Amino acid sequence: MSKIIDSLSVNSGWIILGLIIAVIILLIMEWNNWQKINKLQALKRRLDRLVLVEEPITLGELLKSLNSEVKGLHEKHGELENTMKKITNAFDTTIVHFSLKRYDAFEDTGMNLSFSLCLLDINLNGIIITGINEASKGMIYSKVIVLGEAKDKLSPEEEFVLADAKSKT
């Protein structure tokens, strides 16, 4: 026993240094554990915010709930796609290209009472409406346009409004 006490008194500096190092290592380990606990608590708070329930539910119940929400979103997505197709189909027949030219069909009037109006959809199908007016009477004509081409012979003014409308694509 006396040998142990003698060796302790001789090596007391080394023993104290060893104990200090052991305490430092334990403090570092405790600090590391504290950080891990904080991270886990932060993850738990995030999960609680994600779930947003007043009473706890199992993971299976949460997955069932999320699955039904996803199915509902798929149904709404399908409805939106159908609506988009309807809008796209309606757009195919909407007037998107047009041109108007006013002119004097008869040199003696000088009032630009006549006009040609070209209305085309996205596929360049449509109509040209021409109004020929004098001081005492007026006439209106229409000509069909299919894929950018007239089925009837066009006047120079009608050719102008057709080319002008087609150039606005």
C-alpha positions as CSV (number, residue, x, y, z in Angstrom):
1,M,0.0,0.0,0.0
2,S,2.9,2.3,0.8
3,K,4.3,1.7,-2.6
4,I,1.0,2.8,-4.2
5,I,1.0,6.0,-2.0
6,D,4.7,6.7,-2.9
7,S,4.0,6.2,-6.6
8,L,1.0,8.4,-6.4
9,S,3.0,11.2,-4.7
10,V,5.8,10.9,-7.3
11,N,3.4,10.8,-10.3
12,S,0.7,13.1,-8.9
13,G,1.4,15.7,-11.6
14,W,0.9,13.2,-14.3
15,I,-2.3,11.8,-12.6
16,I,-3.7,15.3,-12.3
17,L,-2.9,16.0,-16.0
18,G,-4.6,12.7,-17.0
19,L,-7.7,13.6,-15.0
20,I,-7.8,17.1,-16.6
21,I,-7.5,15.5,-20.1
22,A,-10.3,13.0,-19.2
23,V,-12.6,15.8,-18.0
24,I,-11.9,17.8,-21.2
25,I,-12.7,14.7,-23.3
26,L,-15.9,14.1,-21.3
27,L,-16.9,17.8,-21.8
28,I,-16.3,17.6,-25.6
29,M,-18.4,14.4,-25.7
30,E,-21.2,16.0,-23.7
31,W,-21.1,19.1,-25.9
32,N,-21.4,16.9,-29.0
33,N,-24.3,15.0,-27.5
34,W,-26.0,18.4,-26.7
35,Q,-25.7,19.5,-30.4
36,K,-27.2,16.2,-31.6
37,I,-30.1,16.6,-29.2
38,N,-30.7,20.1,-30.4
39,K,-30.7,18.9,-34.0
40,L,-33.2,16.2,-33.2
41,Q,-35.4,18.7,-31.4
42,A,-35.3,21.0,-34.5
43,L,-36.2,18.0,-36.7
44,K,-39.1,17.1,-34.4
45,R,-40.4,20.7,-34.6
46,R,-40.2,20.7,-38.4
47,L,-42.1,17.4,-38.5
48,D,-44.7,18.8,-36.1
49,R,-45.2,21.8,-38.4
50,L,-45.4,19.6,-41.4
51,V,-48.1,17.3,-40.0
52,L,-50.1,20.2,-38.4
53,V,-52.4,18.0,-36.3
54,E,-53.9,18.7,-32.9
55,E,-53.6,15.1,-31.8
56,P,-50.8,12.7,-32.7
57,I,-51.3,10.3,-35.6
58,T,-49.3,7.3,-36.8
59,L,-47.0,7.5,-39.8
60,G,-49.3,5.1,-41.6
61,E,-52.3,7.4,-41.1
62,L,-50.2,10.3,-42.3
63,L,-49.2,8.5,-45.4
64,K,-52.8,7.5,-46.1
65,S,-53.9,11.1,-45.8
66,L,-51.1,12.4,-48.0
67,N,-51.9,9.6,-50.6
68,S,-55.6,10.7,-50.7
69,E,-54.5,14.4,-51.2
70,V,-52.2,13.3,-54.0
71,K,-55.1,11.4,-55.7
72,G,-57.2,14.6,-55.4
73,L,-54.5,16.6,-57.0
74,H,-54.2,14.2,-59.8
75,E,-58.0,14.5,-60.4
76,K,-57.8,18.3,-60.4
77,H,-54.8,18.1,-62.8
78,G,-56.8,16.0,-65.2
79,E,-59.7,18.5,-65.0
80,L,-57.3,21.3,-65.7
81,E,-55.9,19.5,-68.7
82,N,-59.4,19.0,-70.1
83,T,-60.1,22.6,-69.6
84,M,-56.9,23.6,-71.3
85,K,-57.7,21.4,-74.3
86,K,-61.1,23.1,-74.6
87,I,-59.5,26.5,-74.4
88,T,-56.9,25.5,-77.0
89,N,-59.6,24.2,-79.3
90,A,-61.6,27.4,-78.9
91,F,-58.5,29.4,-79.6
92,D,-58.1,27.6,-83.0
93,T,-61.3,29.4,-84.2
94,T,-60.6,32.8,-82.5
95,I,-59.7,35.7,-84.7
96,V,-56.1,36.5,-84.2
97,H,-55.1,38.1,-87.5
98,F,-56.9,41.0,-89.0
99,S,-56.4,44.0,-91.3
100,L,-58.6,46.8,-92.4
101,K,-58.2,49.2,-95.4
102,R,-60.5,52.1,-96.1
103,Y,-60.5,53.5,-99.7
104,D,-62.4,55.4,-102.3
105,A,-64.0,52.8,-104.6
106,F,-65.2,55.5,-106.9
107,E,-62.8,58.3,-107.8
108,D,-65.5,61.0,-107.8
109,T,-66.6,60.6,-104.1
110,G,-63.3,61.3,-102.4
111,M,-64.6,60.3,-99.0
112,N,-63.1,56.8,-98.5
113,L,-66.5,55.3,-97.8
114,S,-65.5,51.8,-99.0
115,F,-63.5,49.2,-96.9
116,S,-62.1,45.7,-96.9
117,L,-61.7,43.8,-93.6
118,C,-59.9,40.5,-93.3
119,L,-60.4,38.4,-90.2
120,L,-58.4,35.2,-89.8
121,D,-57.9,32.5,-87.1
122,I,-54.6,30.9,-86.1
123,N,-54.9,28.5,-89.0
124,L,-55.4,31.4,-91.5
125,N,-59.0,30.5,-92.1
126,G,-61.5,33.3,-92.1
127,I,-63.3,35.8,-94.2
128,I,-62.8,39.1,-96.1
129,I,-65.7,41.5,-95.8
130,T,-65.8,44.3,-98.4
131,G,-68.2,47.2,-98.4
132,I,-68.5,49.3,-101.6
133,N,-70.2,52.6,-100.9
134,E,-71.4,55.5,-102.9
135,A,-73.2,58.6,-101.7
136,S,-76.6,57.1,-102.4
137,K,-76.1,53.3,-102.0
138,G,-73.8,50.6,-100.6
139,M,-73.2,46.9,-101.2
140,I,-71.4,44.4,-98.9
141,Y,-69.6,41.3,-100.1
142,S,-67.9,38.5,-98.3
143,K,-65.2,36.0,-99.4
144,V,-64.1,32.9,-97.7
145,I,-60.4,32.3,-96.9
146,V,-59.1,28.8,-96.2
147,L,-55.5,28.2,-95.1
148,G,-54.6,31.7,-96.2
149,E,-56.0,31.4,-99.7
150,A,-59.1,32.9,-101.2
151,K,-61.6,30.7,-103.0
152,D,-62.8,33.6,-105.1
153,K,-61.0,36.3,-107.1
154,L,-59.9,39.1,-104.9
155,S,-59.7,42.9,-105.7
156,P,-56.4,44.6,-105.1
157,E,-57.7,46.0,-101.8
158,E,-58.8,42.6,-100.7
159,E,-55.4,41.1,-101.7
160,F,-53.8,43.9,-99.7
161,V,-55.8,43.2,-96.4
162,L,-55.2,39.4,-96.8
163,A,-51.5,39.8,-97.2
164,D,-51.4,42.3,-94.3
165,A,-53.4,40.0,-92.0
166,K,-51.1,37.0,-92.8
167,S,-48.0,39.1,-92.2
168,K,-49.1,39.7,-88.6
169,T,-48.5,36.1,-87.5
